Structures are given as C-alpha cells and as structure tokens.
Amino acid sequence: MITFGRAKITDSIRISVLLKTVYIQTYAAEGVTFEFANFITKRFSVEHIESTIAADPDQLMIAYFNDNPIGVAEIIFGRTCPIKNINAPELSKLYVLERFYGKGVGHGLIKEVEDMLRKSGHEHLWLEVYTKNGRAVAFYEKHGFISIGEVDFPMETNTYRNYVMMRSIT
Ligand SMILES: CC(C)(COP(=O)(O)OP(=O)(O)OC[C@H]1O[C@@H](n2cnc3c(N)ncnc32)[C@H](O)[C@@H]1OP(=O)(O)O)[C@@H](O)C(=O)NCCC(=O)NCCS
C-alpha cells in the first residue's frame, strides 16, 4: 500500500539512499562524474537530511510503499522566484524510484505538498527543472506548471540550463 507523510528523522539514511539513486538514474547520462558524485554526497548526506527535518519537517514529504520510502518531495520555504520577483516556496526536489513510476506517486506527492501549502496560506509554488529532462517537464505541465523563464545552474565544470516553472495553488 502507498501512503504519504512528513519525513521522520529516523528515515534520513533511507531518504539519502533514495535521493542519490534517483539523481544518478536521472542525470548520469555519461556515468558518475566527479561533479555529480561530489554534489550528491554533500547535498544528500544523512547529516544534511537530518538537519533539514529537524529545522522543519514540512520541508520533506515522503511516499512510502509498505512503510519503505519510494518517493520524496522537498520544499524550501521563503525563497524568491528568480524570474517573477515574488516570495514563494520552491518545490526543489521531486524524486520517485524508477520501479514505482506511473503509479501516481509523483502526483500524490505534489497533491500532499499543495494541500499542506494551501492550509498555511501560500498562493504560489515554483520550481526549476533541467530543460533536457523531458519526462519531468511534461509531468509538471500536466500538473498546471507553466514555464516563466530560464536560469543557469552552475556546477563544478558544467552549467545546466533550467526552466523556471510556476503555478497558482489557490
Ligand atoms: C517526474 C516523476 C517525479 C514522475 O513521477 P511518477 O510517480 O512516475 O508520476 P505519476 O505516476 O504521478 O504520473 C506519471 C504517469 O502515470 C500516470 N498515473 C497516475 N496515477 C496512476 C496510477 N494510479 N496507475 C497508473 N498510472 C498512473 C499518470 O497519468 C501519468 O501518465 P501520463 O504521463 O501519461 O499522464 C518521476 O518520473 C521521477 O522521479 N523522475 C526522476 C527525477 C526527476 O526528474 N524529478 C523531477 C525533477 S526535480
């Protein structure tokens, strides 16, 4: 059975493995580069996830299959959208394990996040998505996000072009 809920600190090690796995499956078209390895080792470390949950458990929504994490949505509050100069939460990660694609896990995570944000009075949600990630761009468009511009995401040696997408959640 698939369920949804806020992350618990004790889940951090499992969330760390999930995020690293989905990241590499999605982006490592040329294998595991140093810039990807360095980025995910730091950004998806157990310590980083623990401190995110401790600071505000609303920042990580988890999808579980039989109580095991299969998908993660990360929200960052108090962000300024880089295109429209408004303060709104960012959907900074939406990662589902590949074997659970197409079962409504991504849809369920977005819905949980939007319900939670609406209750706390937020009116917009925005995100950045890699322009070459066609599956994710199509998924977000189906969920009402509209591209409002593009920004660069610089890493160690390469720079990646992202769409900035936004939707109203009122
Ligand atoms: C993009 C991503 C989050 C989508 O997750 P997902 O769980 O596969 O999404 P869903 O299952 O909700 O929707 C995908 C499809 O399944 C269909 N679907 C939804 N509920 C379903 C269900 N219960 N049973 C079968 N299919 C279903 C949807 O209609 C949709 O089909 P469509 O594309 O033909 O419209 C996922 O592919 C992913 O994690 N990708 C890698 C990471 C990434 O790129 N993240 C985004 C950038 S940060």
The ligand as a Gaussian input file, in Angstrom:
#p B3LYP/6-31G(d) Opt

LIG

0 1
 C        8.817000      13.038000     -12.882000
 C        8.461000      11.993000     -11.824000
 C        8.530000      12.635000     -10.453000
 C        7.030000      11.482000     -12.082000
 O        6.702000      10.549000     -11.057000
 P        5.641000       9.388000     -11.243000
 O        5.396000       8.808000      -9.893000
 O        6.040000       8.459000     -12.323000
 O        4.348000      10.230000     -11.704000
 P        2.844000       9.732000     -11.763000
 O        2.749000       8.250000     -11.686000
 O        2.057000      10.522000     -10.778000
 O        2.419000      10.223000     -13.196000
 C        3.090000       9.692000     -14.341000
 C        2.106000       8.974000     -15.224000
 O        1.448000       7.914000     -14.522000
 C        0.008000       8.031000     -14.667000
 N       -0.627000       7.576000     -13.442000
 C       -1.019000       8.305000     -12.431000
 N       -1.604000       7.577000     -11.473000
 C       -1.544000       6.317000     -11.908000
 C       -1.976000       5.110000     -11.344000
 N       -2.566000       5.040000     -10.156000
 N       -1.728000       3.991000     -12.050000
 C       -1.121000       4.065000     -13.256000
 N       -0.708000       5.199000     -13.821000
 C       -0.919000       6.320000     -13.162000
 C       -0.191000       9.490000     -14.869000
 O       -1.411000       9.766000     -15.548000
 C        0.992000       9.807000     -15.725000
 O        0.758000       9.354000     -17.028000
 P        0.953000      10.326000     -18.245000
 O        2.372000      10.814000     -18.166000
 O        0.650000       9.520000     -19.437000
 O       -0.048000      11.401000     -17.959000
 C        9.399000      10.754000     -11.916000
 O        9.465000      10.338000     -13.239000
 C       10.814000      10.992000     -11.390000
 O       11.065000      10.884000     -10.196000
 N       11.781000      11.268000     -12.298000
 C       13.192000      11.360000     -11.920000
 C       13.516000      12.566000     -11.077000
 C       13.079000      13.834000     -11.741000
 O       13.334000      14.066000     -12.901000
 N       12.397000      14.686000     -10.956000
 C       11.908000      15.958000     -11.435000
 C       12.940000      16.993000     -11.482000
 S       13.430000      17.525000      -9.854000

